[in-house]
Amino acid sequence: MAEIMSEQTKEMTEQQRRELQEKVAAMSPEELRAFRNEQDADSMGFWGKECF
């Protein structure tokens, strides 16, 4: 199964995406809230083939 990419992660390498996932997983609720507020919501859309 292919990994679902977003406009924000489509140009990241697999290693960069894995590091980001690990960083987010280790965040406290407050850090996660701040991280989410820093992100550009317009760049969060899915990229590539759509399926349901």
C-alpha positions, -999 to 999 in steps of 0.1 A, spaced: 0 0 0 13 34 -10 19 61 16 -5 90 14 14 122 8 3 158 14 13 189 -5 36 196 25 54 162 25 54 153 -12 90 165 -17 104 151 15 125 119 14 113 88 31 139 95 59 127 130 64 91 119 67 100 92 92 120 117 113 91 141 113 67 113 124 91 104 152 94 141 163 57 146 163 51 113 182 75 124 210 58 159 215 39 168 246 3 180 240 14 216 243 43 211 218 19 194 194 -6 222 196 22 248 189 35 227 160 1 224 145 -5 261 148 28 268 129 17 248 99 3 263 67 -32 247 64 -33 255 27 -4 232 21 -19 203 40 -41 189 12 -36 155 -3 -13 151 -33 -15 124 -60 -42 99 -68 -74 102 -49 -93 71 -38 -121 61 -15 
